[in-house]
Amino acid sequence: MKERYGTVYKGSQRLIDEESGEVIEVDKLYRKQTSGNFVKAYIVQLISMLDMIGGKKLKIVNYILDNVHLSNNTMIATTREIAKATGTSLQTVITTLKILEEGNIIKRKTGVLMLNPELLMRGDDQKQKYLLLEFGNFEQEANEKQENALYLIIILSRTSIT
């Protein structure tokens, strides 16, 4: 078998044209289905995101896309750091991040955001499945920690210190 650019030659085959009855000799070539290490950018979602965003907000989105770690689709930065790096106001950063969250484009924890792997990711299908699970659980962990902290505060406030 000769393999070239993912194509495998499997020999020849005779086919019969139904209309003319002519016998045609054809080569059988198969192309291997691969899903290797690559960056996927889903254009429909990108365009949808750009429709929601404009002007200085787009500058913030570009900053996120340029600085997200493609190994795990996260970016470690506070809103103040993003504002400083993009030359935009803190309020513009907060508003933009809120729009992106509402559009399910990012999820946030304090100082960290995660980009939806359906929008942009590097890797194969298995990695995408993993990142989608991580994206789904991303803010859930932060919410659970907040709930636990509130519970402790309530308990501590009810106990009297004498």
BATORVEX-600955 format. One record per residue: x, z, y of N, C-alpha, C in turn; residue in three letters. Coordinates in steps of 0.1 Angstrom, whole numbers, padded with zeros to 4 digits, always signed. Each point is the difference from the previous one (the first is absolute). Example, Ala and Ser with C-alpha at 12.3 -4.5 7.8 and 13.67 -1.06 7.14 Angstrom:
2
+0132+0078-0057-0009+0000+0012+0009+0000+0012ALA/-0004-0007+0011+0009+0000+0011-0008+0008+0011SER/
END
This chain:
162
+0008+0000-0012-0008+0000+0012+0009+0000+0012MET/-0003-0009+0010+0007-0001+0012-0008+0008+0011LYS/+0007+0009+0007-0007+0007+0010+0006-0003+0014GLU/-0008-0003+0010+0004-0003+0013-0010+0004+0010ARG/+0004+0009+0010-0009+0004+0010-0013+0006-0005TYR/+0001+0008-0011-0011+0006-0006-0009-0010-0008GLY/+0004-0012-0002-0008-0010-0008+0007-0001-0013THR/-0009+0000-0011+0005-0001-0013-0005-0013-0006VAL/+0009-0008-0006-0004-0013-0007-0004+0004-0014TYR/-0012-0005-0004-0005+0004-0013-0002-0013-0009LYS/+0007-0011+0003-0001-0012-0008-0010-0010+0006GLY/-0005-0009-0009-0009-0010+0005-0013+0001-0008SER/-0010-0007+0005-0013+0000-0007-0007-0013+0002GLN/-0008-0004-0009-0007-0013+0001-0015+0003+0004ARG/-0004-0006+0011-0014+0001+0004-0007-0013-0001LEU/-0013+0000-0002-0008-0012-0001-0009-0001+0012ILE/+0001-0010+0008-0009-0003+0011-0014-0003-0006ASP/-0010+0008+0004-0014-0001-0006-0006-0013+0004GLU/+0003-0006+0012-0007-0012+0004+0006-0012-0007GLU/+0014-0001+0000+0006-0012-0005+0005+0001-0014SER/+0001+0012-0005+0005+0002-0013+0016+0000-0001GLY/+0006-0002+0011+0015-0001+0001+0006+0013-0003GLU/+0011-0001-0008+0008+0012-0004+0011+0001+0011VAL/+0000+0012+0006+0010+0003+0010+0010+0011-0005ILE/+0012-0002+0002+0011+0010-0004+0003+0008+0013GLU/-0002+0013-0001+0003+0008+0012+0009+0012-0004VAL/+0008+0004+0010+0008+0012-0002-0008+0013+0003ASP/+0002+0010-0009-0006+0013+0003+0009+0009+0007LYS/-0003+0004+0012+0008+0009+0008-0009+0012+0004LEU/+0006+0011-0001-0007+0013+0003+0009+0007+0011TYR/-0007+0006+0009+0007+0007+0010-0003+0015-0002ARG/+0011+0008-0001-0001+0014-0003-0007+0007+0012LYS/-0009+0009-0003-0007+0008+0010+0009+0012+0003GLN/+0005+0001+0011+0009+0011+0004-0006+0007+0012THR/+0003+0013+0000-0004+0008+0012+0012+0009+0002SER/+0010-0005+0007+0012+0007+0002+0001+0009+0012GLY/+0011+0003+0004+0002+0008+0012-0001-0008+0013ASN/-0011+0001+0007-0002-0008+0011-0008+0008+0011PHE/-0001-0004+0012-0008+0006+0010-0013-0008+0001VAL/-0011+0007-0001-0013-0007+0001-0005+0004+0014LYS/-0004-0011+0007-0007+0002+0013-0013-0007-0001ALA/-0011+0008+0001-0013-0006-0002-0005-0004+0013TYR/-0001-0013+0002-0002-0006+0013-0014+0003+0006ILE/-0010+0000-0009-0014+0003+0005+0000+0014+0006VAL/+0006+0010-0007+0000+0014+0006+0009+0000+0012GLN/+0011-0007+0001+0008+0000+0012-0007-0005+0012LEU/-0007-0011-0002-0008-0006+0011-0011+0009+0004ILE/-0007+0006-0009-0011+0010+0003+0006+0011+0008SER/+0012+0005-0004+0006+0011+0008+0003-0005+0014MET/+0006-0012+0001+0004-0004+0014-0013-0003+0008LEU/-0011-0003-0006-0012-0001+0008-0005+0013+0006ASP/+0003+0011-0007-0004+0013+0004+0009+0006+0011MET/+0012-0005+0001+0010+0005+0008+0004-0010+0011ILE/+0005+0005+0011+0004-0010+0011+0010+0007+0009GLY/+0008-0008+0007+0010+0004+0010+0010+0010-0005GLY/+0000+0012+0007+0010+0010-0003-0002+0006-0014LYS/-0013-0001-0004-0003+0005-0014+0007-0009-0010LYS/+0001-0013+0003+0007-0009-0009+0014+0003-0001LEU/+0006+0005+0011+0014+0004+0000+0003+0012-0010LYS/-0010+0009+0000+0001+0011-0010-0002-0004-0014ILE/-0009-0009-0003-0002-0006-0013+0013-0007-0005VAL/+0006-0008+0009+0013-0007-0003+0011+0010-0003ASN/+0000+0011+0007+0010+0011-0002-0002+0006-0014TYR/-0012+0002-0004-0003+0006-0013+0004-0010-0011ILE/-0004-0012+0002+0004-0011-0010+0015-0001-0002LEU/+0007+0001+0012+0015-0002-0001+0007+0013-0006ASP/-0006+0011+0001+0006+0013-0004-0005+0006-0012ASN/-0010-0005-0006-0006+0005-0013+0011-0002-0011VAL/+0001+0011-0008+0009-0001-0012-0007-0007-0011HIS/+0005-0012-0003-0007-0008-0010+0001+0006-0014LEU/+0009+0009-0002+0001+0007-0013-0013+0008-0004SER/-0006+0006+0011-0012+0008-0002-0011-0002+0010ASN/+0002-0010+0008-0010-0003+0011-0003+0011+0010ASN/+0010+0009+0002-0001+0011+0010+0009-0002+0011THR/-0004+0007+0011+0009+0000+0012+0000+0015+0005MET/+0011+0005+0002+0001+0014+0005+0003-0001+0015ILE/-0010+0005+0007+0001+0000+0015-0012+0007+0006ALA/+0002+0008+0010-0011+0006+0007-0006-0010+0010THR/-0011+0004+0006-0006-0009+0010+0008-0001+0012THR/+0007+0011+0004+0009+0000+0011+0012-0009-0002ARG/+0006+0000-0012+0011-0009-0003-0005-0015+0000GLU/-0012-0003-0005-0005-0013+0001-0002-0005+0014ILE/-0005+0009+0008-0003-0003+0015+0013-0003+0007ALA/+0010+0009-0003+0013-0002+0007+0007-0014-0005LYS/-0001-0002-0013+0007-0012-0005-0007-0013+0004ALA/-0013+0000+0003-0008-0012+0004-0002-0001+0015THR/+0004+0011+0007-0002-0001+0015-0015+0001+0003GLY/-0008+0006-0008-0014+0002+0003-0004+0014+0002THR/-0012+0003+0005-0004+0014+0002-0004+0006-0013SER/+0001+0014+0000-0004+0007-0012-0014-0002-0003LEU/-0009-0001+0010-0014-0003-0003-0002-0013-0006GLN/+0007-0010+0004-0001-0014-0006+0004+0001-0015THR/+0010+0007-0003+0005+0002-0014-0011+0007-0008VAL/-0006+0011+0005-0010+0007-0007-0012-0009-0002ILE/-0004-0007+0010-0012-0009-0001+0002-0011-0011THR/+0012-0006+0001+0004-0011-0009+0000+0005-0015THR/+0006+0012-0002+0001+0005-0013-0014+0004-0006LEU/-0009+0004+0009-0014+0004-0004-0007-0013-0004LYS/+0002-0011+0008-0007-0013-0004+0005-0005-0013ILE/+0014+0001-0002+0005-0004-0013-0005+0009-0012LEU/-0002+0013+0003-0005+0008-0011-0014-0003-0003GLU/-0008-0003+0010-0014-0003-0002-0002-0013-0007GLU/+0010-0009+0002+0000-0013-0007+0006+0000-0014GLY/+0004+0012-0004+0006+0002-0013+0013-0007-0001ASN/+0007-0002+0011+0013-0007+0000+0011+0010-0002ILE/-0001+0012+0005+0009+0011-0002-0007+0013-0003ILE/+0008+0009-0006-0005+0014-0001+0011+0009+0005LYS/-0003+0011+0006+0010+0009+0006+0000+0014-0005ARG/+0012+0006+0001+0002+0014-0001+0009+0003+0012LYS/+0002+0013+0002+0008+0003+0012+0014-0006-0002THR/+0004-0009+0010+0013-0006+0000+0003-0011-0010GLY/-0010-0004-0008+0001-0010-0010-0012-0009+0000VAL/+0002-0013-0001-0012-0009-0002+0003-0009-0012LEU/-0010-0004-0007+0001-0009-0011-0008-0013+0003MET/+0006-0011-0002-0006-0013+0002-0007-0004-0013LEU/-0013-0005+0001-0007-0004-0011+0007-0011-0008ASN/+0003+0002-0013+0007-0011-0007-0007-0012-0003PRO/-0013-0001+0004-0008-0012-0001+0004-0009+0012GLU/+0006+0006+0010+0004-0008+0012+0014-0005-0001LEU/+0009+0009-0004+0014-0004-0001+0007+0009-0010LEU/+0008-0006-0009+0007+0008-0010+0012-0009-0006MET/+0010+0007-0005+0010-0007-0008+0000+0005-0014ARG/+0000-0009-0009+0000+0004-0014-0009-0009-0009GLY/-0002+0005-0012-0008-0008-0009-0014+0007-0001ASP/-0009-0005-0009-0013+0005-0001-0001+0014-0004ASP/+0009+0005-0009+0000+0014-0004+0003+0009+0012GLN/+0010-0004+0009+0003+0008+0012-0012+0000+0009LYS/-0007-0011+0001-0012-0001+0009-0010+0010-0005GLN/-0003+0001-0013-0009+0009-0006+0004+0015+0004LYS/+0013+0002-0002+0005+0014+0003-0002+0003+0015TYR/+0004-0009+0009-0002+0002+0014-0014+0002+0004LEU/-0009-0008-0006-0014+0002+0003-0005+0014-0004LEU/+0004+0005-0011-0003+0014-0004+0005+0010+0011LEU/+0013-0002+0003+0006+0008+0010-0007+0000+0014GLU/-0004-0012+0003-0008-0002+0013-0013+0007-0001PHE/-0007+0000-0011-0012+0007-0002+0001+0015+0001GLY/+0011+0005-0005+0003+0014+0000+0007+0006+0012ASN/+0004-0009+0009+0010+0003+0011-0006+0011+0009PHE/-0011-0002+0005-0005+0010+0010-0008+0012-0008GLU/-0003-0003-0012-0007+0011-0008+0008+0012-0001GLN/+0013-0002-0003+0010+0011-0001+0000+0008+0013GLU/+0001-0006+0011+0001+0006+0013-0013+0008+0003ALA/-0012-0006-0004-0013+0007+0002+0000+0013-0008ASN/+0004-0001-0013+0000+0012-0009+0009+0011+0006GLU/+0012-0004+0006+0008+0010+0006-0006+0007+0012LYS/-0007-0008+0008-0007+0005+0011-0011+0010-0004GLN/-0008-0004-0010-0011+0008-0005+0006+0014-0006GLU/+0011-0001-0007+0006+0012-0005+0005+0009+0012ASN/+0006-0006+0010+0004+0008+0011-0012+0007+0008ALA/-0011-0008+0001-0012+0006+0007-0005+0011-0009LEU/+0000-0001-0013-0005+0010-0009+0008+0013+0002TYR/+0013-0002+0001+0009+0012+0001-0002+0007+0014LEU/-0002-0008+0010-0003+0005+0013-0013+0008+0000ILE/-0010-0005-0006-0013+0007-0001+0002+0013-0008ILE/+0007+0000-0011+0002+0012-0008+0008+0010+0009ILE/+0010-0004+0006+0008+0009+0008-0007+0006+0012LEU/-0009-0008+0006-0008+0005+0011-0010+0010-0004SER/-0005-0001-0013-0010+0010-0005+0006+0013-0004ARG/+0013+0000-0004+0007+0012-0004+0005+0007+0012THR/-0003+0013+0001+0004+0007+0012+0014+0006-0003SER/+0008+0000+0010+0013+0005-0001+0000+0014+0007ILE/+0003+0010-0008+0000+0014+0006+0013+0007-0001THR/
END
